[in-house]
Amino acid sequence: MRQNPGRRTALLDAAIEVLARDGSRGLTFRAVDAEAAVPNGTTSNYFANRDDLLNQVTQRTRERLTPNPSDVETTMREPHDHKLVTRLLYDLLDRMRRDRSSYLAMFELRLEATRRPEVRALLIDVFRANLQDGIDFHLGASLPGDEITVVLLYLAMSGLLIDDLTVPEVLAPYPYDQLIADMVERILPPAP
């Protein structure tokens, strides 16, 4: 296997674009080569097989969707209250919209997981880690609420993100800013 990290990352980013645009069935080594504008056969030099590619795509989407630590540090200087939780969720929505392909690729991987146990096992690990990271961050920052609060916010935002990135017309009558603010106020315990 080739070891050029820059080329590997470019191929993974191309695979994310293919997955988001064409779905799981469209994700082939040839399609990734074409998207990355590299010679045919390049992807097969970097990934042992399709499962290896899917595994690494999953990890790459997680990297791409993780917030910039300096942005988080700046945001976390605000008072740790309902308003900050609302801001963090707005930032999440903005991040997903800016990297729509990564989120849609993850959605495609979820669908693939319903058909393939090895993909399912991988996604369980990744999504469990994502949720635990969210819980640890929330509780570690002494934000209002407990572990179940974070799980409920995760579930509510997951639904909002799926509709926003796939069928935004469904939520068009409802301003997102207000939806997220109401979500926080209704899920978090009352402010002291």
N, C-alpha and C positions, 0 to 999 in steps of 0.2 A: 504494500500500500504506500502511496505517495504521502509525503509528510509536509508539504508546503502549507502552513497554516492559513495564509492569506487566500490561497486558491480554494482550500477546503471550506473556508467561511463563505467565499463567493458562491461556491456550488450549493452550500446549504441555503444561502439566501435565495438563490435561483430556485431551489426545490420548494421553498416556502411560497414563492410566487406561483409556481406551477400548481402546487397543492391548493392554494387559495382560489386560483382561476379555474382549474380543470378538475379538481377533486382528486380523491385518492386513486381512482382508476386511471387518471391521466398522468400520474406521477411515475414516469419511467426514466431510466438513465438517459435515454436519447432526448426526452423532453427537457431534462435538466441541462444537458449539454447545449441544447438549442437556446434555452433561456439565458444561460450564462455566456453564450456566444463563444464557446470553446469547441475544439475539435471533437467529433464523435469518439466515444470511448474514454473521454477524460473522467467522467463521473465514476466509471467502473474501476478506474485506477485509484480512486480515493475511498470507495466504499465497497465492502466485501459482497454485499447483496442488498436487496431492497429493504430488508428488516434493519440492517445496519444504517441505511440512509434514514429510514423513519425514526429510529432511535435518536440519531444525531439531530434530525430536524426538530424533534420534540425538545431536546436540550437547547437548541439554538433559538427556538421561539421563546423559551423561558428567558434566555439572556436578553433577547431583543425587547421583551415586554417588561423587564425589570426596570424600575425607575432609576434615574441617575442619583447616586448617593448624595451628591452636593445639593441637588434640588430638594431631596427629602430633608436634608439637614436644615436648609433655609426655611422650608415650610414648618418644620417642627419647632421653630423658635416662637411660633404663635402659642397663645394659651391653649392648653390641652382640654378643649371643651367640645360641645356639639358643633360649633362653627368649624373647628379644625377637622373633625371627622367628615363633615360635609365637603370641605375643601379637598381632603384626600380622595374622596370618591369622585369629585369633579376631575381631579388630576388623573385618576384611573381612567375615566371615560375619555378624556382628552388623549391619553397615551394610547389607548386602544384604537381610537379614531385615526391617530397619526400613523399607526402601524397596523392598519386594517388587515393586511395580508397575513401577518403573524396570527392574529386572533382567528381569522377565517381558517387558516391552516390547522390551528388547534381544534377548531370545530370539526373540520374534516377528519382529523385524527380520532376524535371522539366517535364519529360515525364508523370509521374503520375498526375501532375497538369493539363495536358490537358484533363484528364478523370474525375478528382474529384475536384469540386469547392472548397471544404474545404482545400485541399492541395494547390490549386492555391492561395487562399487568404493568406495562411501562407507564401508561397514563395514570393508573391508580397511584403509582409511586410519585409521579410528577405533580399531580393535582393534590395529593395528600400533603406533599412538601409545600406547595403553594399556599394551601389553606393553613398549615401549621406556621409557616412564615408570617402570614397575616395575623394569626392569633398571637404569636410571640411578639410581633411588632406592636400590636394594639395594647396588649397587656403590659409589655415592657416599657411602653411610653406613658403608661398610666392614663390612657384615654378612657372616657366613660364607657361603662359596660363590662361584661364578662365574656368568657369564651363563647357562650351561646349567642350573645349579641353579635360577635364577629361572624359566626356561622350564618346567622340570619342576614346580615349585611352582604355576605358573600353570595348567598342564594339570590337575594333581591337584585344585586348588581349583575349577577350572571344572566338573569332573565332580561334585564334592561339592555345589557350589551348584545345579547343574541338578537333581540328585536332591532336595536339601533343599527347593527351591522348587516342585517339580512333583510328585514322588512320595516324600515324606519317609518313608513307611512302609518303603521299601526299606532305608534305613539305620537305621531305628528300633532294631534290636538292638545297634547299635554306638554307644557314646557319642561325640558329636562332639568333646568335649574330648580324648578319648584318640585318636580318629582323626587329628585335626590334629597333636597332639603326636607321634604315631608317624610321620606323613607327614614332619614336619620332621626327626626323628631319622634316618629312612631315606634322605631325599633330600640333606640337607646333609652336608658332609664332617664326619668326627668332630671333636668339640671338642678343642682342644690340651690 
